């Protein structure tokens, strides 16, 4: 018997990873201007990657699949996906005030990144779905924000590193 997929146009979590990256690449500059207000905004992410690995390019954003818990619905699937998002910033430090400024900048990057995801229209989130995919009722939310979870703030060679992690939750319905 030949393989026939139960859901011909299944999207799953992979296209959502790509979409999250596209949204950040497109909107982050404007979001940083919003987050910094009257102050000079920081640079856009120097690197965006799909898994935690060695990088010396900062600011850094890691977007990685964390969990996926689909549920069957009558005529479709309720998709519940979580992407772990990690933001890393560095700063040359001379004083304790420089470290405090880094901590405040990290919050600005968090706010800008979250607002990029929450402000993107629903149609953006399905832009990478397979042709013919039928997805709707998209809900995006960011939660479980933890500062310093990934790596405690450290100093190396005059550069201070600080990080924050949060969950990007994506719920949607895929139909048969």
Buried (B, 14 or more C-beta within 10 A) or exposed (E): EEEEEEBEBBBBBEBBBEBBBBBBBEBBEBBBEBBBEEEEBBEBBEEBBBEBEEEEEBBBBBBBBBEBEBEEEEEBBBBBBBBBBBBBBBBEBEEEEEBEBBBEBBBBBBBBBBBBBEBBEEEBBBEBBEEEBBBEEBEBEBEEBEBEEBEEBEEEEEBBBBBBBBBBBBBBBBBE
